[in-house]
Amino acid sequence: MALALEWAAKGMTITAPNPRVGCVIVREGSVIGAGHTQPAGQAHAEIQALRDAAARGNDVRGATAYVTLEPCSHYGRTPPCSNALIEAGLGRVVAAMGDPNPLVAGRGMAQLEAAGIAIASGVMADEAYELNIGFFSRMRRGRPWVRLKTAASLDGMTALENGESQWITGPEARQDGHGWRARACVILTGIGTVKADDPQLTVRGVATPGVATPGIATPRQPRRVIVDSRLDIALDARILQGAPCWIVAAVPDPEKAALLRAAGHEVILLANSAGKVDLPALMLELGRREINEVHVEAGSKLNASLVREGCVDELLVYLAPSLIGAGQGMFALPPLDRLADKIALRFHEVRQVGADLRILARLNTN
């Protein structure tokens, strides 16, 4: 199963909206076929593994398939994988965990068992869940997993008072950040960041899925989403160049919207009672559009709003071993009167990347 998970990770950046799945077929302790899910509409992991075994001249009848997610049992963009495994004559199928998709949800394993194939599940389930945390979020909650990235000095500053921020963290941390961008379906930012930094917010130097490789072209770019209540974005902003963006507004501006649409972008109107973008509604809309993971790179105001409105699942924080004094913070949250009102998180992972620390911290509700 560990090898199957390694195969699943090979599809880190290409399978969305489908989950990242790996499959390894074993006979008498030897791997006779392996594969991972391809882009949507192409072969799933089980089909790839069966094809690989056939290409090697291996007979899979009676063999064991280790798959990181329950085989699908419905007709979607491709035929059911459970049918293919039955027709191939597998003797046993071991799944890391069940598929949360209500169209599958136990039916795949039940179909295999009914066909006389031995089944088992629950092997390395935690690792399999982490690999597809966004897919599970969308299937169970109707919205994507939202990961908010920020980089700061040890005293919590993301920039000097004058706005200078390049570079607080080192090159290894910055390149690692591109790996996290690459696995997301969407990179989300706010109009404040667009105006201040004019960023591209593209993935650079990630050729192998999930692996940062400086100087190497990236085969897939996540869609960029800009939260811009009044459609203040300049038509020549660098983020609008290249692939189409989704611009989320609260106040209609038909003339500006028409210009953006003519340039290939989509304007989405989602207003709350305060005349701002309704952020929880935006997350549900992204879920409806089959977005699994959202990677946020924004300023302190939007960061705070996303956290305050319950839209963030996880913080990805890079901390540099430096002190820069008064400056711009990570979150423009209001002062508290009581410590009991603090927003509680828990550390999920802490790792050193170059000279910096990378912290993954999750909201206690997730």
C-alpha positions as CSV (number, residue, x, y, z in Angstrom):
1,M,0.0,0.0,0.0
2,A,2.9,2.3,0.7
3,L,4.0,1.8,-2.9
4,A,0.5,2.4,-4.2
5,L,0.5,5.7,-2.3
6,E,3.8,6.6,-4.0
7,W,2.1,5.9,-7.3
8,A,-0.9,8.0,-6.3
9,A,1.4,11.0,-5.5
10,K,2.6,10.9,-9.1
11,G,-0.8,12.3,-10.1
12,M,-0.7,15.1,-7.5
13,T,-1.2,17.9,-9.9
14,I,-3.2,16.3,-12.8
15,T,-6.2,14.3,-11.5
16,A,-8.6,17.0,-10.3
17,P,-11.5,17.0,-9.9
18,N,-10.9,13.2,-9.5
19,P,-9.0,12.0,-6.5
20,R,-5.3,11.0,-6.6
21,V,-5.3,7.2,-6.7
22,G,-2.5,4.7,-7.1
23,C,-2.8,0.9,-7.7
24,V,-0.2,-1.8,-7.4
25,I,-1.0,-5.4,-8.5
26,V,1.0,-8.1,-6.7
27,R,1.6,-11.8,-7.1
28,E,3.7,-13.9,-4.7
29,G,5.3,-10.7,-3.3
30,S,6.3,-9.3,-6.7
31,V,4.8,-6.2,-8.3
32,I,3.4,-7.3,-11.7
33,G,1.6,-4.0,-12.6
34,A,1.2,-0.4,-11.3
35,G,-0.3,2.9,-12.2
36,H,-2.0,6.1,-11.1
37,T,-5.1,8.0,-12.1
38,Q,-4.7,10.2,-15.2
39,P,-6.3,13.5,-16.0
40,A,-10.1,13.6,-15.9
41,G,-11.7,11.6,-18.6
42,Q,-8.7,9.3,-18.9
43,A,-7.9,6.0,-17.3
44,H,-8.1,5.5,-13.5
45,A,-5.3,3.9,-11.5
46,E,-6.7,0.4,-11.6
47,I,-7.0,0.5,-15.4
48,Q,-3.4,1.8,-15.7
49,A,-2.2,-1.0,-13.5
50,L,-4.0,-3.6,-15.5
51,R,-2.6,-2.2,-18.7
52,D,0.9,-2.1,-17.2
53,A,0.6,-5.7,-16.2
54,A,-0.5,-6.7,-19.7
55,A,2.3,-4.7,-21.3
56,R,4.8,-6.7,-19.1
57,G,3.2,-10.0,-20.2
58,N,1.9,-10.7,-16.7
59,D,-1.3,-12.7,-15.9
60,V,-3.3,-10.9,-13.2
61,R,-5.8,-13.7,-12.5
62,G,-5.8,-14.5,-8.8
63,A,-3.4,-11.6,-8.0
64,T,-3.9,-9.0,-5.3
65,A,-4.6,-5.3,-6.2
66,Y,-3.6,-2.7,-3.6
67,V,-5.5,0.6,-4.3
68,T,-5.4,3.8,-2.3
69,L,-9.2,4.4,-2.6
70,E,-12.2,2.1,-3.1
71,P,-12.6,1.3,-6.8
72,C,-15.4,3.3,-8.4
73,S,-18.6,1.4,-9.3
74,H,-20.4,3.9,-11.5
75,Y,-20.3,5.3,-15.0
76,G,-18.8,8.8,-14.9
77,R,-16.3,10.2,-17.4
78,T,-15.0,6.6,-17.5
79,P,-16.5,3.1,-17.0
80,P,-16.5,1.5,-13.5
81,C,-13.1,0.2,-12.3
82,S,-14.8,-2.4,-10.2
83,N,-16.1,-4.0,-13.4
84,A,-12.6,-4.0,-14.9
85,L,-11.1,-5.8,-11.8
86,I,-13.8,-8.4,-11.9
87,E,-13.4,-9.1,-15.6
88,A,-9.6,-9.3,-15.2
89,G,-10.1,-12.1,-12.6
90,L,-8.3,-10.5,-9.6
91,G,-8.4,-12.7,-6.5
92,R,-8.2,-10.0,-3.9
93,V,-8.5,-6.2,-3.6
94,V,-7.2,-4.2,-0.7
95,A,-8.3,-0.6,-0.4
96,A,-6.8,2.0,1.9
97,M,-10.2,3.5,2.5
98,G,-13.7,3.9,1.2
99,D,-14.7,6.4,-1.4
100,P,-16.7,9.3,0.1
101,N,-18.4,9.9,-3.3
102,P,-22.1,9.0,-2.6
103,L,-22.2,7.4,-6.1
104,V,-19.6,4.9,-4.8
105,A,-19.5,4.9,-0.9
106,G,-19.1,1.1,-0.3
107,R,-20.7,-0.1,-3.5
108,G,-17.4,-0.7,-5.2
109,M,-16.1,-3.1,-2.5
110,A,-19.5,-4.7,-2.2
111,Q,-19.6,-5.4,-6.0
112,L,-16.1,-7.0,-5.8
113,E,-17.1,-9.2,-2.9
114,A,-20.3,-10.3,-4.6
115,A,-18.2,-11.4,-7.6
116,G,-16.2,-13.7,-5.3
117,I,-13.2,-11.4,-4.9
118,A,-11.7,-11.2,-1.4
119,I,-11.7,-7.7,0.0
120,A,-10.0,-5.7,2.8
121,S,-9.8,-2.0,3.6
122,G,-8.4,0.3,6.2
123,V,-4.7,-0.1,5.3
124,M,-2.7,3.2,5.6
125,A,-6.1,5.1,5.6
126,D,-4.6,8.2,7.3
127,E,-2.0,8.6,4.6
128,A,-4.6,8.0,1.8
129,Y,-6.9,10.6,3.4
130,E,-4.2,13.3,3.5
131,L,-3.4,12.7,-0.1
132,N,-7.0,13.5,-1.1
133,I,-8.0,15.8,1.7
134,G,-9.6,18.3,-0.8
135,F,-11.6,15.6,-2.5
136,F,-12.9,14.3,0.8
137,S,-13.8,17.9,1.8
138,R,-15.8,18.5,-1.3
139,M,-17.6,15.2,-1.1
140,R,-18.5,15.5,2.6
141,R,-19.0,19.3,3.0
142,G,-19.7,20.5,-0.5
143,R,-16.7,22.8,-0.4
144,P,-13.0,22.6,-1.0
145,W,-10.2,22.3,1.5
146,V,-8.7,25.8,2.0
147,R,-5.1,26.2,2.7
148,L,-3.9,29.7,3.5
149,K,-0.2,30.3,2.9
150,T,1.8,33.1,4.4
151,A,5.5,33.9,5.1
152,A,6.7,35.9,8.0
153,S,9.6,36.8,10.2
154,L,9.9,35.2,13.7
155,D,8.1,38.2,15.1
156,G,5.2,37.7,12.7
157,M,5.7,40.3,10.1
158,T,5.1,39.7,6.4
159,A,6.6,43.0,5.3
160,L,8.1,46.2,6.5
161,E,5.9,49.1,7.2
162,N,6.7,50.5,3.8
163,G,5.6,47.3,2.1
164,E,9.0,45.8,1.3
165,S,8.8,42.0,1.6
166,Q,11.3,40.5,-0.9
167,W,12.6,38.4,0.6
168,I,11.8,37.5,4.2
169,T,12.1,33.8,3.6
170,G,14.9,31.9,1.8
171,P,14.9,30.4,-1.7
172,E,14.2,26.9,-0.5
173,A,11.0,28.0,1.3
174,R,9.9,30.0,-1.7
175,Q,10.4,27.1,-4.1
176,D,8.6,24.8,-1.6
177,G,5.7,27.2,-1.8
178,H,5.4,26.6,-5.5
179,G,5.0,22.9,-4.8
180,W,2.0,23.7,-2.6
181,R,0.6,26.0,-5.3
182,A,1.0,23.2,-7.9
183,R,-1.2,20.7,-6.0
184,A,-4.1,23.1,-5.6
185,C,-6.9,23.5,-8.1
186,V,-7.2,27.2,-7.4
187,I,-4.9,30.0,-6.2
188,L,-7.0,32.7,-4.5
189,T,-5.9,36.3,-3.7
190,G,-7.5,39.7,-3.1
191,I,-7.6,42.9,-5.0
192,G,-5.3,44.5,-2.4
193,T,-2.5,42.1,-3.2
194,V,-3.1,42.6,-6.9
195,K,-2.8,46.3,-6.6
196,A,0.2,46.3,-4.2
197,D,2.3,43.6,-5.8
198,D,0.9,43.0,-9.3
199,P,1.7,39.2,-9.0
200,Q,1.3,36.5,-11.6
201,L,0.5,33.8,-9.0
202,T,1.6,31.0,-11.3
203,V,3.5,27.8,-10.5
204,R,7.1,27.9,-11.5
205,G,9.7,25.2,-11.4
206,V,7.4,22.3,-10.6
207,A,7.7,19.7,-13.4
208,T,7.3,16.5,-11.4
209,P,3.9,16.5,-9.6
210,G,4.4,18.0,-6.1
211,V,8.2,18.3,-6.5
212,A,9.8,21.8,-6.9
213,T,12.5,21.8,-9.6
214,P,14.0,25.2,-10.3
215,G,14.2,26.2,-13.9
216,I,11.8,23.6,-15.2
217,A,8.5,24.4,-16.9
218,T,5.3,23.5,-15.2
219,P,2.8,21.4,-17.2
220,R,-0.4,22.6,-15.4
221,Q,-1.4,25.9,-13.8
222,P,-4.1,26.2,-11.2
223,R,-6.9,28.6,-12.0
224,R,-6.5,32.0,-10.4
225,V,-9.4,33.6,-8.4
226,I,-9.4,37.2,-7.4
227,V,-11.7,38.6,-4.7
228,D,-12.5,42.1,-5.9
229,S,-15.7,43.5,-4.4
230,R,-16.0,46.5,-6.8
231,L,-14.2,45.2,-9.8
232,D,-11.2,47.6,-9.3
233,I,-8.8,45.3,-11.1
234,A,-6.8,46.9,-13.9
235,L,-7.2,45.2,-17.2
236,D,-3.4,45.0,-17.7
237,A,-2.8,43.4,-14.3
238,R,-0.3,40.6,-14.7
239,I,-2.6,38.1,-13.0
240,L,-5.0,38.5,-15.9
241,Q,-2.5,37.7,-18.6
242,G,-2.5,34.1,-20.0
243,A,-5.1,31.7,-18.6
244,P,-8.6,32.9,-17.8
245,C,-9.3,34.0,-14.2
246,W,-12.4,34.0,-12.1
247,I,-13.0,37.5,-10.6
248,V,-15.5,37.5,-7.7
249,A,-17.3,40.8,-7.1
250,A,-20.1,42.1,-4.9
251,V,-21.0,45.3,-6.7
252,P,-22.2,45.0,-10.3
253,D,-20.2,47.0,-12.9
254,P,-21.6,45.9,-16.3
255,E,-19.1,47.9,-18.4
256,K,-16.0,46.6,-16.5
257,A,-17.5,43.0,-16.4
258,A,-18.0,43.1,-20.2
259,L,-14.4,44.1,-20.8
260,L,-13.2,41.3,-18.5
261,R,-15.4,38.7,-20.2
262,A,-14.2,39.9,-23.6
263,A,-10.7,39.1,-22.4
264,G,-11.8,35.6,-21.5
265,H,-12.3,36.0,-17.8
266,E,-15.4,35.2,-15.8
267,V,-17.1,37.6,-13.3
268,I,-18.9,35.9,-10.4
269,L,-21.3,38.1,-8.3
270,L,-21.6,37.0,-4.7
271,A,-22.6,39.7,-2.3
272,N,-23.3,39.6,1.5
273,S,-25.4,42.0,3.4
274,A,-22.4,44.3,4.0
275,G,-21.8,44.8,0.3
276,K,-18.7,42.6,0.3
277,V,-18.0,39.3,-1.3
278,D,-19.8,36.5,0.5
279,L,-16.8,34.3,1.3
280,P,-18.7,31.2,2.6
281,A,-20.9,31.3,-0.5
282,L,-17.8,31.6,-2.6
283,M,-16.4,28.3,-1.1
284,L,-19.7,26.6,-1.8
285,E,-19.6,27.9,-5.4
286,L,-16.0,26.6,-5.8
287,G,-17.2,23.2,-4.5
288,R,-20.0,23.2,-7.0
289,R,-17.4,23.8,-9.7
290,E,-15.5,20.7,-8.6
291,I,-12.6,22.5,-6.9
292,N,-10.9,20.2,-4.4
293,E,-8.1,22.4,-2.9
294,V,-7.8,26.2,-2.7
295,H,-4.4,27.8,-2.0
296,V,-4.7,31.3,-0.6
297,E,-2.0,33.9,-1.0
298,A,-3.5,37.2,0.0
299,G,-3.0,40.2,2.3
300,S,-3.7,40.5,6.0
301,K,-7.3,41.9,5.5
302,L,-8.5,39.1,3.2
303,N,-6.6,36.5,5.4
304,A,-8.4,37.8,8.4
305,S,-11.8,37.8,6.7
306,L,-11.4,34.2,5.5
307,V,-10.4,33.0,9.0
308,R,-13.1,35.0,10.7
309,E,-15.8,33.7,8.4
310,G,-14.8,30.0,8.9
311,C,-13.4,29.5,5.4
312,V,-9.9,28.4,6.2
313,D,-9.1,24.8,7.1
314,E,-5.3,25.0,7.3
315,L,-2.5,27.5,7.6
316,L,0.7,27.0,5.7
317,V,3.2,29.3,7.4
318,Y,6.9,29.8,6.6
319,L,8.8,31.4,9.5
320,A,12.2,33.0,8.8
321,P,14.8,33.2,11.6
322,S,14.8,37.0,11.7
323,L,13.2,39.9,13.6
324,I,12.2,43.0,11.6
325,G,10.2,45.0,14.1
326,A,7.1,46.9,13.4
327,G,5.6,46.0,10.0
328,Q,2.7,44.4,8.3
329,G,1.2,41.3,10.1
330,M,-0.3,38.1,8.8
331,F,-3.9,38.7,9.9
332,A,-5.7,42.0,10.4
333,L,-7.8,40.6,13.2
334,P,-9.5,42.9,15.7
335,P,-8.2,43.0,19.3
336,L,-9.7,40.5,21.8
337,D,-10.9,41.3,25.3
338,R,-10.5,37.8,26.5
339,L,-7.9,35.1,25.7
340,A,-10.8,32.6,25.8
341,D,-12.0,34.1,22.5
342,K,-8.8,33.3,20.6
343,I,-8.9,31.2,17.4
344,A,-7.6,27.8,18.3
345,L,-5.4,25.8,16.0
346,R,-3.3,22.6,16.3
347,F,0.0,21.9,14.8
348,H,-0.2,19.2,12.1
349,E,3.4,19.3,10.9
350,V,6.5,21.3,11.6
351,R,9.5,20.9,9.3
352,Q,12.6,22.9,8.4
353,V,12.9,24.0,4.8
354,G,16.3,25.5,4.1
355,A,16.9,28.1,6.9
356,D,13.2,28.5,7.6
357,L,10.4,26.6,9.4
358,R,7.3,25.4,7.6
359,I,4.3,25.0,9.8
360,L,1.1,23.3,8.9
361,A,-1.6,24.3,11.5
362,R,-5.2,23.3,11.3
363,L,-8.3,24.9,12.8
364,N,-9.6,22.9,15.7
365,T,-12.9,22.4,13.8
366,N,-11.1,20.4,11.1
